[in-house]
Every structure is written in structure tokens, then in C-alpha cells.
Amino acid sequence: MKYPRLLALEKDEIFLGKMDAVHAQFKDYMKEKSHAKGPRIAYFSMEYGLHSSLKIYSGGLGILAGDYLKEASDKNVPMVAVGLLYRYGYFTQKLSASGEQEVSYEAQNFAKLPISPVRDAQGNWQSIQIAFPGRVVTARIWRCDVGRTELYLLDTDHDLNQNEDRSITYHLYGGDWENRLKQEMLLGIGGIRALNAMGIRQDVYHCNEGHAAFTGIERIRNLIHNDKLSFSEALEVVRSSSLFTTHTPVPAGHDAFPESMIRQYMSHYPDRLEITWDQFINLGKTNPNDPNEKFSMSFLACNLSQEVNGVSWLHGEVSKEILGGMWPGYFKDELHIGYVTNGVHFPTWCAANLKRLYAKYFGEGFRNKDYRIAAWQKVHDITDRELWDARLVLKNKLIDHIRKRVSDPKQFRFDSPRQMIRIQESLRPDVLTIGFARRFATYKRANLLFTNLDRLDSIVNNPERPVQFIFAGKAHPNDKPGQDLIKRIVEVAAMPQFTGKIIFLQNYDMELARRMVQGVDVWLNTPTRPLEASGTSGEKAVMNGVLQFSVLDGWWVEGYKKGGGWMLPMERTFENQDFQNEMDAELIYNTIEEEIAPLYYRRDENNVPHDWVESIKVCVADIAANFTTNRMLNDYEERFYRKLHERHERMVAEDFRMAREIAAWKRRVSSAWDKVHVVNTEQFNMDKEAILIGHGYDVEVVVDIDGLRPEDIGVEMILADQITDNKNVRVIAKRELTFVRQDGSRAFYSVRSTPESTGSFDMAIRVFPKNDKLPHRMDFALVKWA
Ligand SMILES: *Cc1c(COP(=O)(O)O)cnc(C)c1O
């Protein structure tokens, strides 16, 4: 802001009054911080999307983390967060006239960011150190106040480090794998050291994605060193207080490092943890002792966390398949992997005029950041005219913004000035506008719309019901196929029939996202099933009354309601992806032509589209209400935080009594387990080998328990379809047998079973370690089958 303007504002009573009011409101908000209640959470993430000016995010994962911290602040949950402060962050995108993505990195001036150094009592800048081969790296601690939530950021770019180490925190997802390992050690190990250095102790440790899994290793080291626990006792304590949230729906998306690289950086760790190298490295593997299997951060996180969750219902299911190798002997449906569907922070993403309108109708609680789902139903009380006008304001704002961008040579490049004028002329606020913006990974299939250009031509240039498309998104600098998608869209956009009807805006960031999700009419999403873990941009759109049209994938599986948006079915019709793409494209064209455009252009004499507005109301009341971070944080508290907090309390009470007991019991069972085996299984009272419905029969199993107590093991009978095919197995019934008697090392278990349904099933016996103190079976997943 210019200095004379500041001087003028200093004397502007109206401005000063508004400023004071905002400041007073903020002070009141911050005063509540001392009343924060509930388990204290430590949250770790590689990236945070808080505002476009703080470039420590790249996309969905970061924005989710940023929204979550804001919600923790609003809800006054005692949460601190840890991340890295990047000098260059993620790249800025520019496009050449032909659509080549040009990447540039701008150094952030930390002095101008809303962060400050953390200082100790003597006023010294607090830092932590971490040993890398042949040297020690120092990271300074910065603090960013996200309302009431403190975010601590680690930074290696300063003169206490040699050049090679200064660059560790230059780029987000930039360097090679080795740099990624350094970053993850910094985040996990350094992050815990930073909290310790500041005297911060939390109850529950939440890893947002596997990047931060080393937190568990460092916490175990602390428990061994400070509290003199053994590795296995410390592991019990750490597991009982750790939650791992996985975000990745493809195996290749999970970070994994070659064993040799881990050895280079962490060869001293087994010593400190008082375990062998093999024990250490196997924490990140599913095939123990396979030197070629990489060390997976997700497997490590699973091994160090009692609770694991995906980020939508469907992604929870997919995660069971990806991570299932961790627990051989259990079927997919039995795995202890939950889900919490991602949400978005309402005050960040909902347009100001709509927030005012909602507050007016939805009631007082809504204004105080209490987004009770039932209140959203009152959107039906808003008149169609009022809601539609609010939508038009937002749409006009977006179109104005695009016009400005189009005439700014830094934002837009053309082959000729004539092209610019044609875009300006054909871009119109009264045309049905469809937005598509996201990371340009190939699975998002941004080019699906361009499968048949003649069809597309007739849709956008329909004389009565025209349509325009706004695109934006970055492709990772190493992702050539993703960049080719962008190039293709820019090429199509330059064709005469599509000029000004298809527009690609460069440098998608939070600011542009906000404008787009508020300003378009329809939000389009076309991922390859089931590769969208959750997706959140559509959630931002629907709370603004923008109707979503998406493949049923990620959050939309739960979100879609008839009459409040459109979907492409979840089931794949074709194995062949090209066929599937072609069919999906056809469905998209048909839906736009036959459903979306007619609904949009059906108007009354005052030009209000009542049916469209009715859809907006359904969308806001029945969809948007369920996808806020408010609901999401409630879910995390109910499903995980409270449970973990309670268990952790019990684990450490009386000088870690429970941790010691469980660890000792597991040690005893593990050492006997190799010899535990089923000696005999018999079925009685069966009629000629067949089991009759309604007739009971007895099963008796004899197990050699080799020195264990009969109550140390459980024996269960499982009836299932295709028990040999682990992946598709459907468990029909499970019955636990009861202990009957013991004879030497042999224990006898039996059950009376009465089949209730017909069919031919496989029957199998599974033996497992049993102890009421275990939180769930996967906590100690040894099994023996017979
Ligand atoms: C919300 C958002 C995303 C995530 O959107 P998806 O639906 O997951 O693709 C990515 N980038 C920006 C800038 C966003 O605002």
C-alpha cells in the first residue's frame, strides 16, 4: 500500500471504526484459547495450504492440512502442528502460447511472511539438530499462528549449515529421493525434537500421510533413553497414541526408500533403539529380510500406529487392499483400517455474500462457527431470487477477473492480439460455465472432454444453450504426460470454434481456486476410478451452491444426492481403460446436453431458473453440510483421538505398567508361536458329510500350544466363499471356539454350530494370540491356519 494512502486511512473514521471492530473480535477469539479442551494433538504434515502468500503447499494434501488447523482453531481443540518452511516452496506456473508449462521458483522473504522465530528464555533463536553422515544439520524453528493453533516450521536455509544442507528445505516435492529422505527425517525426527525443545508434550500424534512416520522412531528413542523402557515397551506406548492417515490410492504413491539409502542415514538408529538392523529395517517392509524390498514410510507408519485411516469411505476400502500385506492371514474385510472423509474449512472457501446470507437464515450457531448439519436445511427458506442473485454476483466477479487476466500479458499469452479480443468478446456471464481445476496428473483425465471435438463444438456453440469451460491446474515438473494434457487443452482452446469458450488459466493456487469454486455454475471432475482418494475442490464448490458433476469416486460416493448434482457411475464397465474413457466421455456429453444445459436455461419471466435453484438448495442442504472440516474434526475426535488418548493414559499409568505387561506377553507368545499348531480338527453329528440347515453340529479342534496358556490363544472357525482366494473372499460366518480341557501341551477347543444359510462354503480354522488388553487383532497379527 502506498504511503499517502496509509496517511489518509489514519484519519478515516469509518475505516478506523471497522478496523477496531475486527481487532476486538479477534482479541475475543484469541482469549478463548486458554479454555481449549480435549486430548492434546500433535499434527505432522509435509505441507500446509493456509493462504496463497505462504508457499508451503502444492495441492490437495496441503490445503486439507491447512483447513484442518483452521478448524482446530475455530473449535478450540488443543492442537499444535509441525511442518517445514520452504524457501522456494512449490513452483509458479507459466504457459507459453503453445501451452508448454514453464516452471519458476521465487524465493520467499521470510521477514515478510506471517511467521516469527521461536526464541528461548534468553532470547536465542531455538533450533534443533539432527545427525547426517559426517555432520550435524541445524534447523531453526519458526512459528505461524493459525488463529489459536500453533504451527511450527523447521528451516535449514541459514548460515549454521553448509550449502548442501541449506537446500534441504528449498523445495516442496522438488529434489531427488535422497533429499526427500532428509526432509522426512527432518519432519519426523526433527519435529519431535522441536516439540521437546519447546517443552510441548501432546497426548496423540497424528501423521498426515506417511511422510512423518519417523516421529514414532524418535518418540521410541526418547522413551528408551529417558524412561528406560525396552524397545518393545516403548513401541506399545507410541502405538497407543499414534494415528496414521493415508491419502494415497495407488501403491506407487507411497514413499519408499532403498535399504542402502536408509542405512547411509540411519545406521546408528538400531543401536539407540537397542534392536538389530534387521528388526529396524523390517519396520518398513512386508517381506522381512528381503533386501530388494524398499523401506516404505506407510508400512513404517502402520507398524508404529494403533489406528490407520483412509480419507473417504471408498479410499478406506482401497487402503485395505494396498496395506493388507501388512497383516497376512487376515482378509480384507477384517482389517482394522477406518476412514474419515475429508472436508473443507467453511469460512475459508465460502464466499462472503453467501456466508452473510446463510448466517441470516441458518441462525445464531452458524455465525459462531458451529455448523450443525440440521441448520443447513434452512437454505430452503431463502427465496429463489435472493439465492440466484447471490450466485450471479459471484459469477460476474469471476468473469471480470478472467477478463482482467486475459488482458494482462504476464498472465496470458496469445498468438495474436486478435485472439485476445475474441476471447474478451465471447466470454459471457450469462452462459452456463463449467469449471475444471486440479493437479494435472493423468488419472484425473482432464482431456476426457476432448475425446470428440465435434460433439464438444456442438455443445459449446449451441445457439440456445451455449456452454463455456474454464480450466486451470499445474502438472508436476517431472510429469511429462501431465504437462501434455495441459498443452492439449491450450491447443484446443486456440481453435477458432473454441476461442473464448474454453479457457485455460495459469498458476492454479488457493486464490484462483477460491474464485473458481465460487464463480462457476458446475464443477466437473473426471478421475479414473478409484484413484481419487477424496478430492476436496468439489466440496468447496458445493458449499457455494456450485453443482458438481463427477465420477462417483472419493468423497462424491458419499456426497452425491439425486437432484443436487450429477454423477458418472462408480462401476467400471470396461477393463480396457481406453474403452472406459470413450464411454465416460460420451456420458459426459449426453449429461451436459440433455440434463445440465436444459435445467440451467429453463427460466421464468424474470429470468430466474427455479429448477436450477432448487438443485442448489438440495446441494447445499443435503451435500455441502456434510463435508466441512467441522464434521471431519468431530469424526477424528470420536473415532480416534479420544480412544487413543484414553489408551495412552492407561498405557503409561503406574510407571508404564500396561506397556510392560503387554510387551512381555507379546514376547512370550512370539517366541512360542513357531511351534503352535493345530493337531486335529473334527466335525461331529454331520449327516453324510453334508451340513444341514438348522441342524447343529460340533467342531472340535486340538491345538498344540507349546507352553502357552490355553487362554493365550483364540481359535475360530471361519466359513467363507473362496477361502483360497484371499482378495475376493467373503466371510460368511465366524465362530470362536471355547476352551474345553488341556492334556499336556495339547489344548482342546470346541463349538456347536448351526448353519443358517445354504450353499457350499469353505471352512477353515484360524488360531490367533488372544488378550483382552489388545486394542484389536491387527495389533498383534500372528495367525496359524488349519
Ligand atoms: C482444493 C485445492 C486442491 C485440491 O483439489 P482436488 O479436488 O483434490 O483436486 C488443489 N489445489 C488447490 C489450489 C486447491 O485449492
PDBQT file of the ligand as one rigid body, heavy atoms in Angstrom, charges set to zero:
ROOT
HETATM    1  C1  LIG A 801      -8.725 -27.563  -3.073  1.00  0.00    +0.000 C 
HETATM    2  C2  LIG A 801      -7.488 -27.463  -3.882  1.00  0.00    +0.000 A 
HETATM    3  C3  LIG A 801      -6.868 -28.607  -4.391  1.00  0.00    +0.000 A 
HETATM    4  C4  LIG A 801      -7.424 -29.992  -4.168  1.00  0.00    +0.000 C 
HETATM    5  O1  LIG A 801      -8.451 -30.251  -5.069  1.00  0.00    +0.000 OA
HETATM    6  P1  LIG A 801      -8.831 -31.724  -5.555  1.00  0.00    +0.000 P 
HETATM    7  O2  LIG A 801     -10.281 -31.768  -5.590  1.00  0.00    +0.000 OA
HETATM    8  O3  LIG A 801      -8.262 -32.670  -4.556  1.00  0.00    +0.000 OA
HETATM    9  O4  LIG A 801      -8.202 -31.887  -6.884  1.00  0.00    +0.000 OA
HETATM   10  C5  LIG A 801      -5.710 -28.467  -5.137  1.00  0.00    +0.000 A 
HETATM   11  N1  LIG A 801      -5.183 -27.251  -5.364  1.00  0.00    +0.000 NA
HETATM   12  C6  LIG A 801      -5.745 -26.130  -4.903  1.00  0.00    +0.000 A 
HETATM   13  C7  LIG A 801      -5.095 -24.826  -5.181  1.00  0.00    +0.000 C 
HETATM   14  C8  LIG A 801      -6.916 -26.188  -4.137  1.00  0.00    +0.000 A 
HETATM   15  O5  LIG A 801      -7.455 -25.064  -3.658  1.00  0.00    +0.000 OA
ENDROOT
TORSDOF 0
